[in-house]
Amino acid sequence: MQAKPKCPYCGYEDGFKLHKTWRFRFYEVKRLECPKCRGIFNHYYGTSPRGKTSEFIIRVKPRTIQKKRSVKETPSLIPPI
């Protein structure tokens, strides 16, 4: 039985945005996005040919936080006199 995935960035467990799915060897892979922190990760789930069930998560891309530029840091378009 497949467990609910958990966001590796913030720990959120409820519902995720599904980007795409594919197969990798015996794994079913889902690329998911967390609605809380916007982190993207892959959830792998499958049963090996020997019957062992395996499930794990690989981080793909954390949400990037952009620094807000202040007025002093913004380059001026008026040349100095």
PDB file of N, CA, C and O in Angstrom:
ATOM      1  N   MET A   1       0.838  -1.185   0.000  1.00  0.00           N
ATOM      2  CA  MET A   1       0.000   0.000   0.000  1.00  0.00           C
ATOM      3  C   MET A   1       0.877   1.241   0.000  1.00  0.00           C
ATOM      4  O   MET A   1       1.825   1.344   0.778  1.00  0.00           O
ATOM      5  N   GLN A   2       0.559   2.166  -0.865  1.00  0.00           N
ATOM      6  CA  GLN A   2       1.353   3.374  -1.026  1.00  0.00           C
ATOM      7  C   GLN A   2       0.985   4.407   0.038  1.00  0.00           C
ATOM      8  O   GLN A   2      -0.189   4.724   0.228  1.00  0.00           O
ATOM      9  N   ALA A   3       2.002   4.928   0.729  1.00  0.00           N
ATOM     10  CA  ALA A   3       1.778   5.946   1.750  1.00  0.00           C
ATOM     11  C   ALA A   3       1.669   7.318   1.100  1.00  0.00           C
ATOM     12  O   ALA A   3       2.115   7.520  -0.030  1.00  0.00           O
ATOM     13  N   LYS A   4       1.072   8.255   1.823  1.00  0.00           N
ATOM     14  CA  LYS A   4       0.989   9.627   1.318  1.00  0.00           C
ATOM     15  C   LYS A   4       2.381  10.239   1.313  1.00  0.00           C
ATOM     16  O   LYS A   4       3.113  10.110   2.294  1.00  0.00           O
ATOM     17  N   PRO A   5       2.760  10.904   0.223  1.00  0.00           N
ATOM     18  CA  PRO A   5       4.068  11.559   0.233  1.00  0.00           C
ATOM     19  C   PRO A   5       4.065  12.762   1.168  1.00  0.00           C
ATOM     20  O   PRO A   5       3.019  13.342   1.457  1.00  0.00           O
ATOM     21  N   LYS A   6       5.249  13.121   1.629  1.00  0.00           N
ATOM     22  CA  LYS A   6       5.426  14.250   2.538  1.00  0.00           C
ATOM     23  C   LYS A   6       6.458  15.181   1.918  1.00  0.00           C
ATOM     24  O   LYS A   6       7.498  14.722   1.446  1.00  0.00           O
ATOM     25  N   CYS A   7       6.184  16.482   1.915  1.00  0.00           N
ATOM     26  CA  CYS A   7       7.115  17.443   1.318  1.00  0.00           C
ATOM     27  C   CYS A   7       8.451  17.400   2.056  1.00  0.00           C
ATOM     28  O   CYS A   7       8.477  17.545   3.278  1.00  0.00           O
ATOM     29  N   PRO A   8       9.564  17.203   1.338  1.00  0.00           N
ATOM     30  CA  PRO A   8      10.866  17.142   2.001  1.00  0.00           C
ATOM     31  C   PRO A   8      11.376  18.514   2.446  1.00  0.00           C
ATOM     32  O   PRO A   8      12.352  18.595   3.192  1.00  0.00           O
ATOM     33  N   TYR A   9      10.736  19.579   2.004  1.00  0.00           N
ATOM     34  CA  TYR A   9      11.172  20.925   2.345  1.00  0.00           C
ATOM     35  C   TYR A   9      10.469  21.469   3.585  1.00  0.00           C
ATOM     36  O   TYR A   9      11.116  22.038   4.464  1.00  0.00           O
ATOM     37  N   CYS A  10       9.133  21.296   3.664  1.00  0.00           N
ATOM     38  CA  CYS A  10       8.382  21.903   4.780  1.00  0.00           C
ATOM     39  C   CYS A  10       7.582  20.894   5.597  1.00  0.00           C
ATOM     40  O   CYS A  10       7.062  21.254   6.653  1.00  0.00           O
ATOM     41  N   GLY A  11       7.462  19.641   5.148  1.00  0.00           N
ATOM     42  CA  GLY A  11       6.745  18.623   5.896  1.00  0.00           C
ATOM     43  C   GLY A  11       5.255  18.544   5.606  1.00  0.00           C
ATOM     44  O   GLY A  11       4.547  17.781   6.263  1.00  0.00           O
ATOM     45  N   TYR A  12       4.760  19.307   4.647  1.00  0.00           N
ATOM     46  CA  TYR A  12       3.335  19.307   4.297  1.00  0.00           C
ATOM     47  C   TYR A  12       2.938  17.930   3.761  1.00  0.00           C
ATOM     48  O   TYR A  12       3.711  17.310   3.031  1.00  0.00           O
ATOM     49  N   GLU A  13       1.728  17.435   4.117  1.00  0.00           N
ATOM     50  CA  GLU A  13       1.314  16.088   3.727  1.00  0.00           C
ATOM     51  C   GLU A  13      -0.016  16.003   2.990  1.00  0.00           C
ATOM     52  O   GLU A  13      -0.364  14.918   2.524  1.00  0.00           O
ATOM     53  N   ASP A  14      -0.765  17.067   2.862  1.00  0.00           N
ATOM     54  CA  ASP A  14      -2.158  16.968   2.428  1.00  0.00           C
ATOM     55  C   ASP A  14      -2.352  16.692   0.944  1.00  0.00           C
ATOM     56  O   ASP A  14      -2.693  15.563   0.590  1.00  0.00           O
ATOM     57  N   GLY A  15      -2.155  17.655   0.065  1.00  0.00           N
ATOM     58  CA  GLY A  15      -2.383  17.473  -1.366  1.00  0.00           C
ATOM     59  C   GLY A  15      -1.317  18.203  -2.159  1.00  0.00           C
ATOM     60  O   GLY A  15      -0.868  19.281  -1.770  1.00  0.00           O
ATOM     61  N   PHE A  16      -0.914  17.611  -3.271  1.00  0.00           N
ATOM     62  CA  PHE A  16       0.158  18.192  -4.070  1.00  0.00           C
ATOM     63  C   PHE A  16      -0.287  18.358  -5.513  1.00  0.00           C
ATOM     64  O   PHE A  16      -1.162  17.637  -5.993  1.00  0.00           O
ATOM     65  N   LYS A  17       0.322  19.311  -6.195  1.00  0.00           N
ATOM     66  CA  LYS A  17       0.065  19.512  -7.611  1.00  0.00           C
ATOM     67  C   LYS A  17       0.928  18.499  -8.380  1.00  0.00           C
ATOM     68  O   LYS A  17       2.142  18.432  -8.188  1.00  0.00           O
ATOM     69  N   LEU A  18       0.290  17.723  -9.241  1.00  0.00           N
ATOM     70  CA  LEU A  18       0.991  16.712 -10.032  1.00  0.00           C
ATOM     71  C   LEU A  18       1.494  17.352 -11.325  1.00  0.00           C
ATOM     72  O   LEU A  18       0.702  17.846 -12.126  1.00  0.00           O
ATOM     73  N   HIS A  19       2.822  17.341 -11.526  1.00  0.00           N
ATOM     74  CA  HIS A  19       3.398  17.891 -12.749  1.00  0.00           C
ATOM     75  C   HIS A  19       3.427  16.850 -13.858  1.00  0.00           C
ATOM     76  O   HIS A  19       2.978  17.116 -14.973  1.00  0.00           O
ATOM     77  N   LYS A  20       3.954  15.660 -13.557  1.00  0.00           N
ATOM     78  CA  LYS A  20       3.972  14.581 -14.553  1.00  0.00           C
ATOM     79  C   LYS A  20       4.272  13.258 -13.870  1.00  0.00           C
ATOM     80  O   LYS A  20       4.710  13.223 -12.720  1.00  0.00           O
ATOM     81  N   THR A  21       4.029  12.159 -14.598  1.00  0.00           N
ATOM     82  CA  THR A  21       4.327  10.816 -14.104  1.00  0.00           C
ATOM     83  C   THR A  21       5.105  10.055 -15.177  1.00  0.00           C
ATOM     84  O   THR A  21       4.978  10.339 -16.368  1.00  0.00           O
ATOM     85  N   TRP A  22       5.908   9.089 -14.743  1.00  0.00           N
ATOM     86  CA  TRP A  22       6.624   8.223 -15.669  1.00  0.00           C
ATOM     87  C   TRP A  22       7.091   6.980 -14.925  1.00  0.00           C
ATOM     88  O   TRP A  22       6.982   6.900 -13.701  1.00  0.00           O
ATOM     89  N   ARG A  23       7.613   6.010 -15.673  1.00  0.00           N
ATOM     90  CA  ARG A  23       8.165   4.794 -15.077  1.00  0.00           C
ATOM     91  C   ARG A  23       9.685   4.826 -15.185  1.00  0.00           C
ATOM     92  O   ARG A  23      10.243   5.198 -16.217  1.00  0.00           O
ATOM     93  N   PHE A  24      10.346   4.426 -14.093  1.00  0.00           N
ATOM     94  CA  PHE A  24      11.785   4.260 -14.081  1.00  0.00           C
ATOM     95  C   PHE A  24      12.060   2.883 -13.518  1.00  0.00           C
ATOM     96  O   PHE A  24      11.887   2.644 -12.323  1.00  0.00           O
ATOM     97  N   ARG A  25      12.491   1.972 -14.386  1.00  0.00           N
ATOM     98  CA  ARG A  25      12.645   0.555 -14.060  1.00  0.00           C
ATOM     99  C   ARG A  25      11.339   0.031 -13.485  1.00  0.00           C
ATOM    100  O   ARG A  25      10.335   0.012 -14.198  1.00  0.00           O
ATOM    101  N   PHE A  26      11.308  -0.391 -12.237  1.00  0.00           N
ATOM    102  CA  PHE A  26      10.045  -0.896 -11.672  1.00  0.00           C
ATOM    103  C   PHE A  26       9.322   0.147 -10.822  1.00  0.00           C
ATOM    104  O   PHE A  26       8.335  -0.174 -10.160  1.00  0.00           O
ATOM    105  N   TYR A  27       9.797   1.381 -10.834  1.00  0.00           N
ATOM    106  CA  TYR A  27       9.172   2.451 -10.045  1.00  0.00           C
ATOM    107  C   TYR A  27       8.156   3.242 -10.856  1.00  0.00           C
ATOM    108  O   TYR A  27       8.342   3.482 -12.049  1.00  0.00           O
ATOM    109  N   GLU A  28       7.072   3.645 -10.184  1.00  0.00           N
ATOM    110  CA  GLU A  28       6.160   4.660 -10.703  1.00  0.00           C
ATOM    111  C   GLU A  28       6.646   5.967 -10.091  1.00  0.00           C
ATOM    112  O   GLU A  28       6.755   6.079  -8.869  1.00  0.00           O
ATOM    113  N   VAL A  29       6.939   6.956 -10.932  1.00  0.00           N
ATOM    114  CA  VAL A  29       7.497   8.217 -10.444  1.00  0.00           C
ATOM    115  C   VAL A  29       6.494   9.338 -10.681  1.00  0.00           C
ATOM    116  O   VAL A  29       5.890   9.432 -11.750  1.00  0.00           O
ATOM    117  N   LYS A  30       6.327  10.185  -9.671  1.00  0.00           N
ATOM    118  CA  LYS A  30       5.453  11.349  -9.784  1.00  0.00           C
ATOM    119  C   LYS A  30       6.250  12.591  -9.422  1.00  0.00           C
ATOM    120  O   LYS A  30       6.876  12.643  -8.363  1.00  0.00           O
ATOM    121  N   ARG A  31       6.231  13.586 -10.293  1.00  0.00           N
ATOM    122  CA  ARG A  31       6.838  14.876  -9.964  1.00  0.00           C
ATOM    123  C   ARG A  31       5.740  15.729  -9.350  1.00  0.00           C
ATOM    124  O   ARG A  31       4.730  16.015  -9.994  1.00  0.00           O
ATOM    125  N   LEU A  32       5.943  16.133  -8.097  1.00  0.00           N
ATOM    126  CA  LEU A  32       4.928  16.844  -7.335  1.00  0.00           C
ATOM    127  C   LEU A  32       5.422  18.218  -6.906  1.00  0.00           C
ATOM    128  O   LEU A  32       6.622  18.441  -6.747  1.00  0.00           O
ATOM    129  N   GLU A  33       4.466  19.145  -6.719  1.00  0.00           N
ATOM    130  CA  GLU A  33       4.784  20.483  -6.220  1.00  0.00           C
ATOM    131  C   GLU A  33       3.960  20.739  -4.969  1.00  0.00           C
ATOM    132  O   GLU A  33       2.748  20.522  -4.954  1.00  0.00           O
ATOM    133  N   CYS A  34       4.621  21.195  -3.931  1.00  0.00           N
ATOM    134  CA  CYS A  34       3.958  21.484  -2.665  1.00  0.00           C
ATOM    135  C   CYS A  34       3.228  22.828  -2.770  1.00  0.00           C
ATOM    136  O   CYS A  34       3.837  23.821  -3.167  1.00  0.00           O
ATOM    137  N   PRO A  35       1.934  22.878  -2.422  1.00  0.00           N
ATOM    138  CA  PRO A  35       1.204  24.142  -2.502  1.00  0.00           C
ATOM    139  C   PRO A  35       1.590  25.118  -1.392  1.00  0.00           C
ATOM    140  O   PRO A  35       1.327  26.316  -1.498  1.00  0.00           O
ATOM    141  N   LYS A  36       2.204  24.617  -0.342  1.00  0.00           N
ATOM    142  CA  LYS A  36       2.565  25.475   0.791  1.00  0.00           C
ATOM    143  C   LYS A  36       3.887  26.218   0.555  1.00  0.00           C
ATOM    144  O   LYS A  36       3.951  27.439   0.700  1.00  0.00           O
ATOM    145  N   CYS A  37       4.941  25.472   0.190  1.00  0.00           N
ATOM    146  CA  CYS A  37       6.267  26.102   0.027  1.00  0.00           C
ATOM    147  C   CYS A  37       6.716  26.185  -1.430  1.00  0.00           C
ATOM    148  O   CYS A  37       7.756  26.778  -1.718  1.00  0.00           O
ATOM    149  N   ARG A  38       5.945  25.597  -2.362  1.00  0.00           N
ATOM    150  CA  ARG A  38       6.236  25.588  -3.800  1.00  0.00           C
ATOM    151  C   ARG A  38       7.477  24.769  -4.162  1.00  0.00           C
ATOM    152  O   ARG A  38       8.006  24.917  -5.263  1.00  0.00           O
ATOM    153  N   GLY A  39       7.945  23.918  -3.266  1.00  0.00           N
ATOM    154  CA  GLY A  39       9.077  23.039  -3.559  1.00  0.00           C
ATOM    155  C   GLY A  39       8.645  21.914  -4.488  1.00  0.00           C
ATOM    156  O   GLY A  39       7.505  21.454  -4.425  1.00  0.00           O
ATOM    157  N   ILE A  40       9.557  21.471  -5.351  1.00  0.00           N
ATOM    158  CA  ILE A  40       9.265  20.407  -6.312  1.00  0.00           C
ATOM    159  C   ILE A  40      10.123  19.191  -5.955  1.00  0.00           C
ATOM    160  O   ILE A  40      11.309  19.318  -5.653  1.00  0.00           O
ATOM    161  N   PHE A  41       9.491  17.997  -5.996  1.00  0.00           N
ATOM    162  CA  PHE A  41      10.199  16.768  -5.659  1.00  0.00           C
ATOM    163  C   PHE A  41       9.607  15.595  -6.420  1.00  0.00           C
ATOM    164  O   PHE A  41       8.477  15.662  -6.904  1.00  0.00           O
ATOM    165  N   ASN A  42      10.384  14.510  -6.524  1.00  0.00           N
ATOM    166  CA  ASN A  42       9.935  13.283  -7.177  1.00  0.00           C
ATOM    167  C   ASN A  42       9.615  12.241  -6.115  1.00  0.00           C
ATOM    168  O   ASN A  42      10.389  12.034  -5.180  1.00  0.00           O
ATOM    169  N   HIS A  43       8.462  11.584  -6.267  1.00  0.00           N
ATOM    170  CA  HIS A  43       8.050  10.518  -5.362  1.00  0.00           C
ATOM    171  C   HIS A  43       8.129   9.199  -6.128  1.00  0.00           C
ATOM    172  O   HIS A  43       7.415   9.008  -7.113  1.00  0.00           O
ATOM    173  N   TYR A  44       8.995   8.290  -5.680  1.00  0.00           N
ATOM    174  CA  TYR A  44       9.197   6.980  -6.306  1.00  0.00           C
ATOM    175  C   TYR A  44       8.492   5.919  -5.482  1.00  0.00           C
ATOM    176  O   TYR A  44       8.590   5.911  -4.254  1.00  0.00           O
ATOM    177  N   TYR A  45       7.770   5.009  -6.166  1.00  0.00           N
ATOM    178  CA  TYR A  45       7.094   3.909  -5.486  1.00  0.00           C
ATOM    179  C   TYR A  45       7.072   2.699  -6.420  1.00  0.00           C
ATOM    180  O   TYR A  45       6.725   2.823  -7.594  1.00  0.00           O
ATOM    181  N   GLY A  46       7.442   1.534  -5.896  1.00  0.00           N
ATOM    182  CA  GLY A  46       7.402   0.351  -6.737  1.00  0.00           C
ATOM    183  C   GLY A  46       7.746  -0.914  -5.982  1.00  0.00           C
ATOM    184  O   GLY A  46       8.169  -0.882  -4.827  1.00  0.00           O
ATOM    185  N   THR A  47       7.552  -2.038  -6.671  1.00  0.00           N
ATOM    186  CA  THR A  47       7.874  -3.349  -6.127  1.00  0.00           C
ATOM    187  C   THR A  47       8.911  -3.996  -7.033  1.00  0.00           C
ATOM    188  O   THR A  47       8.703  -4.110  -8.241  1.00  0.00           O
ATOM    189  N   SER A  48      10.015  -4.416  -6.455  1.00  0.00           N
ATOM    190  CA  SER A  48      11.108  -5.006  -7.227  1.00  0.00           C
ATOM    191  C   SER A  48      10.707  -6.387  -7.749  1.00  0.00           C
ATOM    192  O   SER A  48       9.720  -6.958  -7.286  1.00  0.00           O
ATOM    193  N   PRO A  49      11.468  -6.930  -8.712  1.00  0.00           N
ATOM    194  CA  PRO A  49      11.176  -8.285  -9.215  1.00  0.00           C
ATOM    195  C   PRO A  49      11.232  -9.355  -8.115  1.00  0.00           C
ATOM    196  O   PRO A  49      10.601 -10.403  -8.247  1.00  0.00           O
ATOM    197  N   ARG A  50      11.971  -9.104  -7.049  1.00  0.00           N
ATOM    198  CA  ARG A  50      12.049 -10.051  -5.924  1.00  0.00           C
ATOM    199  C   ARG A  50      10.892  -9.884  -4.937  1.00  0.00           C
ATOM    200  O   ARG A  50      10.772 -10.660  -3.989  1.00  0.00           O
ATOM    201  N   GLY A  51      10.037  -8.873  -5.155  1.00  0.00           N
ATOM    202  CA  GLY A  51       8.869  -8.683  -4.306  1.00  0.00           C
ATOM    203  C   GLY A  51       9.018  -7.649  -3.212  1.00  0.00           C
ATOM    204  O   GLY A  51       8.096  -7.460  -2.418  1.00  0.00           O
ATOM    205  N   LYS A  52      10.165  -6.969  -3.147  1.00  0.00           N
ATOM    206  CA  LYS A  52      10.388  -5.964  -2.112  1.00  0.00           C
ATOM    207  C   LYS A  52       9.769  -4.635  -2.544  1.00  0.00           C
ATOM    208  O   LYS A  52      10.037  -4.148  -3.642  1.00  0.00           O
ATOM    209  N   THR A  53       8.938  -4.051  -1.673  1.00  0.00           N
ATOM    210  CA  THR A  53       8.327  -2.759  -1.959  1.00  0.00           C
ATOM    211  C   THR A  53       9.254  -1.658  -1.481  1.00  0.00           C
ATOM    212  O   THR A  53       9.802  -1.719  -0.380  1.00  0.00           O
ATOM    213  N   SER A  54       9.421  -0.653  -2.322  1.00  0.00           N
ATOM    214  CA  SER A  54      10.324   0.448  -2.021  1.00  0.00           C
ATOM    215  C   SER A  54       9.639   1.769  -2.345  1.00  0.00           C
ATOM    216  O   SER A  54       8.912   1.889  -3.331  1.00  0.00           O
ATOM    217  N   GLU A  55       9.891   2.758  -1.489  1.00  0.00           N
ATOM    218  CA  GLU A  55       9.301   4.081  -1.683  1.00  0.00           C
ATOM    219  C   GLU A  55      10.281   5.118  -1.147  1.00  0.00           C
ATOM    220  O   GLU A  55      10.810   4.965  -0.046  1.00  0.00           O
ATOM    221  N   PHE A  56      10.523   6.173  -1.926  1.00  0.00           N
ATOM    222  CA  PHE A  56      11.406   7.240  -1.462  1.00  0.00           C
ATOM    223  C   PHE A  56      11.130   8.524  -2.238  1.00  0.00           C
ATOM    224  O   PHE A  56      10.427   8.522  -3.249  1.00  0.00           O
ATOM    225  N   ILE A  57      11.699   9.616  -1.741  1.00  0.00           N
ATOM    226  CA  ILE A  57      11.507  10.944  -2.328  1.00  0.00           C
ATOM    227  C   ILE A  57      12.868  11.545  -2.633  1.00  0.00           C
ATOM    228  O   ILE A  57      13.805  11.424  -1.844  1.00  0.00           O
ATOM    229  N   ILE A  58      12.965  12.198  -3.793  1.00  0.00           N
ATOM    230  CA  ILE A  58      14.175  12.917  -4.171  1.00  0.00           C
ATOM    231  C   ILE A  58      13.809  14.379  -4.394  1.00  0.00           C
ATOM    232  O   ILE A  58      12.885  14.695  -5.144  1.00  0.00           O
ATOM    233  N   ARG A  59      14.543  15.261  -3.734  1.00  0.00           N
ATOM    234  CA  ARG A  59      14.323  16.694  -3.920  1.00  0.00           C
ATOM    235  C   ARG A  59      14.784  17.104  -5.309  1.00  0.00           C
ATOM    236  O   ARG A  59      15.829  16.654  -5.779  1.00  0.00           O
ATOM    237  N   VAL A  60      14.007  17.958  -5.966  1.00  0.00           N
ATOM    238  CA  VAL A  60      14.355  18.432  -7.302  1.00  0.00           C
ATOM    239  C   VAL A  60      14.703  19.916  -7.273  1.00  0.00           C
ATOM    240  O   VAL A  60      15.770  20.322  -7.733  1.00  0.00           O
ATOM    241  N   LYS A  61      13.790  20.722  -6.726  1.00  0.00           N
ATOM    242  CA  LYS A  61      13.996  22.168  -6.791  1.00  0.00           C
ATOM    243  C   LYS A  61      13.249  22.855  -5.654  1.00  0.00           C
ATOM    244  O   LYS A  61      12.018  22.849  -5.627  1.00  0.00           O
ATOM    245  N   PRO A  62      13.986  23.447  -4.712  1.00  0.00           N
ATOM    246  CA  PRO A  62      13.292  24.208  -3.677  1.00  0.00           C
ATOM    247  C   PRO A  62      12.791  25.530  -4.240  1.00  0.00           C
ATOM    248  O   PRO A  62      13.291  26.017  -5.254  1.00  0.00           O
ATOM    249  N   ARG A  63      11.821  26.091  -3.586  1.00  0.00           N
ATOM    250  CA  ARG A  63      11.308  27.389  -4.003  1.00  0.00           C
ATOM    251  C   ARG A  63      12.418  28.413  -3.842  1.00  0.00           C
ATOM    252  O   ARG A  63      13.103  28.440  -2.819  1.00  0.00           O
ATOM    253  N   THR A  64      12.596  29.253  -4.852  1.00  0.00           N
ATOM    254  CA  THR A  64      13.608  30.303  -4.761  1.00  0.00           C
ATOM    255  C   THR A  64      12.961  31.556  -4.210  1.00  0.00           C
ATOM    256  O   THR A  64      11.909  31.990  -4.680  1.00  0.00           O
ATOM    257  N   ILE A  65      13.602  32.130  -3.210  1.00  0.00           N
ATOM    258  CA  ILE A  65      13.112  33.357  -2.599  1.00  0.00           C
ATOM    259  C   ILE A  65      13.934  34.500  -3.164  1.00  0.00           C
ATOM    260  O   ILE A  65      15.150  34.563  -2.981  1.00  0.00           O
ATOM    261  N   GLN A  66      13.250  35.405  -3.856  1.00  0.00           N
ATOM    262  CA  GLN A  66      13.945  36.527  -4.457  1.00  0.00           C
ATOM    263  C   GLN A  66      14.033  37.672  -3.467  1.00  0.00           C
ATOM    264  O   GLN A  66      13.070  37.996  -2.773  1.00  0.00           O
ATOM    265  N   LYS A  67      15.215  38.279  -3.417  1.00  0.00           N
ATOM    266  CA  LYS A  67      15.436  39.413  -2.539  1.00  0.00           C
ATOM    267  C   LYS A  67      14.804  40.644  -3.166  1.00  0.00           C
ATOM    268  O   LYS A  67      14.999  40.919  -4.350  1.00  0.00           O
ATOM    269  N   LYS A  68      14.044  41.386  -2.363  1.00  0.00           N
ATOM    270  CA  LYS A  68      13.457  42.617  -2.872  1.00  0.00           C
ATOM    271  C   LYS A  68      14.525  43.693  -2.902  1.00  0.00           C
ATOM    272  O   LYS A  68      15.282  43.859  -1.946  1.00  0.00           O
ATOM    273  N   ARG A  69      14.580  44.410  -3.992  1.00  0.00           N
ATOM    274  CA  ARG A  69      15.571  45.472  -4.138  1.00  0.00           C
ATOM    275  C   ARG A  69      15.023  46.771  -3.576  1.00  0.00           C
ATOM    276  O   ARG A  69      13.879  47.140  -3.841  1.00  0.00           O
ATOM    277  N   SER A  70      15.835  47.450  -2.809  1.00  0.00           N
ATOM    278  CA  SER A  70      15.411  48.735  -2.263  1.00  0.00           C
ATOM    279  C   SER A  70      15.689  49.826  -3.287  1.00  0.00           C
ATOM    280  O   SER A  70      16.337  49.581  -4.305  1.00  0.00           O
ATOM    281  N   VAL A  71      15.207  51.006  -3.019  1.00  0.00           N
ATOM    282  CA  VAL A  71      15.394  52.132  -3.932  1.00  0.00           C
ATOM    283  C   VAL A  71      16.875  52.471  -4.066  1.00  0.00           C
ATOM    284  O   VAL A  71      17.322  52.868  -5.142  1.00  0.00           O
ATOM    285  N   LYS A  72      17.644  52.321  -2.982  1.00  0.00           N
ATOM    286  CA  LYS A  72      19.072  52.634  -3.010  1.00  0.00           C
ATOM    287  C   LYS A  72      19.840  51.652  -3.895  1.00  0.00           C
ATOM    288  O   LYS A  72      20.830  52.031  -4.520  1.00  0.00           O
ATOM    289  N   GLU A  73      19.394  50.396  -3.954  1.00  0.00           N
ATOM    290  CA  GLU A  73      20.079  49.384  -4.757  1.00  0.00           C
ATOM    291  C   GLU A  73      19.693  49.432  -6.227  1.00  0.00           C
ATOM    292  O   GLU A  73      20.421  48.909  -7.070  1.00  0.00           O
ATOM    293  N   THR A  74      18.557  50.051  -6.552  1.00  0.00           N
ATOM    294  CA  THR A  74      18.098  50.117  -7.933  1.00  0.00           C
ATOM    295  C   THR A  74      18.931  51.132  -8.699  1.00  0.00           C
ATOM    296  O   THR A  74      19.041  52.286  -8.284  1.00  0.00           O
ATOM    297  N   PRO A  75      19.518  50.714  -9.813  1.00  0.00           N
ATOM    298  CA  PRO A  75      20.334  51.672 -10.564  1.00  0.00           C
ATOM    299  C   PRO A  75      19.462  52.803 -11.144  1.00  0.00           C
ATOM    300  O   PRO A  75      18.342  52.584 -11.607  1.00  0.00           O
ATOM    301  N   SER A  76      20.011  53.980 -11.098  1.00  0.00           N
ATOM    302  CA  SER A  76      19.293  55.152 -11.581  1.00  0.00           C
ATOM    303  C   SER A  76      19.503  55.304 -13.087  1.00  0.00           C
ATOM    304  O   SER A  76      20.587  55.031 -13.603  1.00  0.00           O
ATOM    305  N   LEU A  77      18.473  55.736 -13.770  1.00  0.00           N
ATOM    306  CA  LEU A  77      18.564  55.950 -15.195  1.00  0.00           C
ATOM    307  C   LEU A  77      19.050  57.370 -15.515  1.00  0.00           C
ATOM    308  O   LEU A  77      19.393  57.664 -16.660  1.00  0.00           O
ATOM    309  N   ILE A  78      19.079  58.247 -14.507  1.00  0.00           N
ATOM    310  CA  ILE A  78      19.546  59.623 -14.705  1.00  0.00           C
ATOM    311  C   ILE A  78      21.022  59.678 -14.383  1.00  0.00           C
ATOM    312  O   ILE A  78      21.429  59.345 -13.270  1.00  0.00           O
ATOM    313  N   PRO A  79      21.844  60.103 -15.361  1.00  0.00           N
ATOM    314  CA  PRO A  79      23.289  60.168 -15.108  1.00  0.00           C
ATOM    315  C   PRO A  79      23.629  61.258 -14.081  1.00  0.00           C
ATOM    316  O   PRO A  79      22.956  62.287 -14.024  1.00  0.00           O
ATOM    317  N   PRO A  80      24.659  61.037 -13.280  1.00  0.00           N
ATOM    318  CA  PRO A  80      25.057  62.056 -12.292  1.00  0.00           C
ATOM    319  C   PRO A  80      25.580  63.315 -12.992  1.00  0.00           C
ATOM    320  O   PRO A  80      26.148  63.258 -14.083  1.00  0.00           O
ATOM    321  N   ILE A  81      25.367  64.449 -12.322  1.00  0.00           N
ATOM    322  CA  ILE A  81      25.792  65.746 -12.905  1.00  0.00           C
ATOM    323  C   ILE A  81      27.142  66.137 -12.353  1.00  0.00           C
ATOM    324  O   ILE A  81      27.676  67.186 -12.712  1.00  0.00           O
TER     325      ILE A  81
END
